[in-house]
Amino acid sequence: MRRRTRAPASPLPQRDGIDAVRLRLPEDPERLWGTVRAHLLDRYAGAVGAGRIEAMLREGRFVGADGTAADGDEPYAAGRHLWFHRDFPAEERVPFEIDVVYRDERIVVADKPHFLATMPRGRHVRETALARLRRELGLPSLQPAHRLDRLTAGLVLFVVRPEDRGAYQTLFRDRAVHKAYEAVAPYDPAVELPVTVRSRIEKEHGVPAAREVPGEPNAESRIELLAHARGLARYRLVPVTGRTHQLRVHMNALGLPILHDPLYPVVREDGPEDFGRPLQLLARSLAFTDPVSGEPRRFMSRRPLNGLG
């Protein structure tokens, strides 16, 4: 078996906390690209337009491993690496700051606000926790060990050094991290709590909301009542599994949809962000045994929830 060669380091520095895109020119016997330009147009013109690709070539935006700008007319060479910075979409700034709960030479534990994505994805690029923390802390190699939904606030663990990332990611993969959430939702004395909810949840690509379907359960959550007043209650939610929107789906199934949820029970139409009505769901605590030092770790979010936090 041929060993996979490691890609060279990017010759381009980060821009606004975002890495350059790395492109490896592929071998494809069914397509014969005579030049670098031909391949770039074939691959990207449909997404951004041929005129934009031509402009990026003229501006020297595509560079090789030595940092030299690629000439669009140079012969195509399969296996060659190119780097470029994509054009960032226009983004509205999320008007909330990230709090750093803990930081050492290996990890950063951030208290993420609502509406801020964990890492670049889709139309959220610069307005993400990862990009902001890289810029604000001066840590270009920072990477998340797990993800927290964009609309959910609370604790996210980031890893400072690339060589440590796998150890911390493995904790989440193996469910060796104890995570507890809090939520504000309607109070219904008829709902007997605490309760463990088990169901099968499926999420279709391109469909905003996940749904419960018949079949073997693949999602499990424990729901506890913490306090209630004026028709609302604060709940403690402990996910045993990690399906997409699991806690939101399970709370909705109990007849207790989380306050200001734009998907459950009814999917709202797309529109401007309403920063005054954040989803009342918070990743309150993270606890685990540090895979490097062996010491127990426990962190708590200090963010409130709708006056009941």
N, C-alpha and C positions, 0 to 999 in steps of 0.2 A: 504494500500500500504506500502510495506516494504521500510524503508528509506535506501538509499545507504550509506554505511559506507565510511568514508574518508580513502584513502590509507595512510599508515604511511610514514613518511619522509624518504628519501633515506639515508642509512647509509654510502654511498660512496660519497666522495667529487667530484666536477666536475673535469674533466681532459681536459686541454686546452680549458676551457670555455664551455665544452659539458657535459650535465647531463648524469648520468648513465641511462641505459634502465631499466624500471621497468616491471616485468613479473608477472602476477597473474596466478597461476596454476588453470585452469578452471575445472568446473564440466562437464563431457561429458559422458552420460550413454552409448554411442556407442563405446567409447574407454576406455579401462581399462589399465591405466599405473600403473605398480606395483611399479616403482621407479621414482625418480626425473630424473635419467639418461634417462630412457625410454621416458619420455615426451620431454626432451630437444632434444634428437636425432630425435624424431618424428617431432618436430616443426622446427628445425633449420638445420638438417643434409643436407637437400636438397639444402639449400642456401650456407652454408659454408663448408660442408663436415663433416662426422662423426668424422674423425681424429681431426679436430679443436675443436669440442665440447668436445671430450675426453681430449684433452690437456688443455682446459680451466677449466675443472673439476679438473684435477690434480694440476693446478696452483692456485686453490681456487678463480677463477674469479667470480663465482656465490655466492652471499652472501644473507643471510636472513636479517630480520629487525634489528637484534642485531649486524649485521656486521660479524657474524660467517660464514665461508665458508660452503656451502652446500656439503654434501657427496652424490655423485651420487647414491649410493646404499641405501640411506635412503628411507623409504616408501613415496609414493606419497600422498600428503595431499591437496585436492582441497581447493582453497581459499588462500593458502599461497602466500606471495609475495617474489620474488627474484629480485635482482638487479645485473647488470653486465655492464661493459664498453665494447662496441663493438670495433672491430679492425677498426681503421680509414683507409680509402683508401689513397693512395699516392696522394698528391695534389700539383700542381704548385702554388707558392705564387703569388697572384695578386700584381703587383709592384706599387700600389698606396695606399696612406694612407687615413684613415677616418678623416674628420674634425668634431669636436663637435661644433655645432652652439650655443647650449644652454644646460645648465644643472642646475637642482635644486634637491630638495629632492624627487620629484615625477616623473619627466620626463627627458629624454635626447633626444635632437634633433640632429641627425647625418646627415652629408653631405656625402652620400655614393658615392664611386667612381664606374665607370663602371666596369663590370666583376665580382663584388663581390655580391654574393647572400645575401639576407637579413638574412636568417636563414638556419640551416642545412637541406639539402634535397638532396637525391640521392648521387651523387659523390662529392658534395660540403658540407663539414662538418666543418673542422677547418677554411677554407678560406671563412668565412662568416662574415657579419657585426656583428651579435649577438655574435659569439664566440670571435671575436677580441675585441669588446667593453667590454665584461665581463672581459677579461684578462687585458686590458689596464686601465680600470677604477676601477677595483676591485669591480664589482657589479654582484655577482653571480646570483641574482634573476632577473636581467634585462630581459625583454621580449618585442618584437615588438608589437605595437598596430595595425599595418597593414603591408603589404608587398609591396616591390618595386621590379620590375622585375630585374633579375641579370644583364642584359645588359644595363639597364637604370641607370643613375647616379642621385643623388639629395637627397632630404630631406626624412628622415624616422624618425617617432616618436617612441621612446622606453619608456617603463614604468618601473620605478625603483622598486616599491613595488607590490607584487602580489595582495594585496587588492585593488589597484587602477586600475588594468589592465582593468577590465570590463567596468569601466566608460569611459575610453579613446577608447576602442574598439567599444563601442556603438556609439560614434561620427561618426566613419567611416561606421559602419553598417547602420546608419540612414542618411548618406550623409550630416552630419552637419559640415563637414570639407570642406573648399573651397581649391581645389588643382588646381594649374596652372603649366603647363609644357612649355618648350621651345624646339624647334627642328630646325635643319638645314637640308634643303632639296632643291631640284632644284627650281628655280624661273620660273614661267610660267605666263606671264601677261594675258593670256587668262583665267586663273582660277579666277573667281570673288570672292574676299574676302572682308570682313569676311563672313563665311558661317557656318551654322549648319548642320552637317551630321548626319543623322539617318538611321540605318540599323539593320538587324538581323545578329548577329555574333554567330557562333558556333565553338567550339573547341573540336575535338575528342581526346580521351586519346591515347597517343602514336604517334600522328601526330604533328609534330613541329609547323606548321602554322595554325592559325585560318582562317576561311573563312566566307564571307558574303553569306547568303542564302535567298531565298524568304521567306516572312512571316512577322508577326508583329515585328516592330523594338524593339530591346532590348538594343541598344547601341546608345548613343548620345554624340557628341563632337562638340565644337565650335572651329573653326580655324580662326586665325587672322594673318595678315602679319605685322611684326615688322620692317624689314629692308631687303634690298637686294643689292648684289654686285657680279660682276663676275659670273653671272649665278646661284648663290646660294642665298638662302633667310633664314632669321631667322623668325620662326613662334611661335606664342603663341597658346597653345592648352589647352582647358579647358574641361575636361571630366565631363559630367553630370552623366553618369553611369560608371561602372567599370568592363567591360568585359575584358577577357584575350586578350592582345595585341591590345586593342581597338584603341588607337591613331595611332599605326603603320598601322593597317588595314585601318582606315579612310583616313590617309594621302596617302597611296598607291592607294586607290579608287579614289582619286582626281587626280591621275597621278603625285603625289609629294612624292615618297617614301623617307623615312628618310635616310640620308646619312649613309653608312656603315651598313645598315640593312641586316643581314644574312638570313632573311626569306622572306622579301617582297621587290620586287615582285618575286624573285627566291630564293628557298631554297638552300643554299650552302651546300656542303658536309662537314661532320665533319672533323675537323683537329685541329692542335694546335691553341691556342688562338693567335690572332693578336692584341697585346696590343697597337699597333700603329694606329689601325683603330677602335676606339670605336664607337658604335652606337651613333649618334648625337641627343640623346634625354635626357632631363634633367628635373627632378621634381624641378622646380624653387621655388615655394612658397607653404606654408601651412598656413591656417588661420582658427581659430576656437575660440569658447568661452570655456575657461577651465571649465570642468565639476566639478572640486573640488573647485577652488577659485572663479569662476564666472568671471574672468577677460578676456578681449580679448587677443588673442595670434596671432602673425604673424611672420613668419620666412622666410628668403630668403637664397637660395643657392648662394654661391660665385663662383661656378665652371664655367669656360668658355666653350663655344661650338665652336670648330673648328675655332677659331679666329674671330668668329662673335658674341661671347657671351659677 
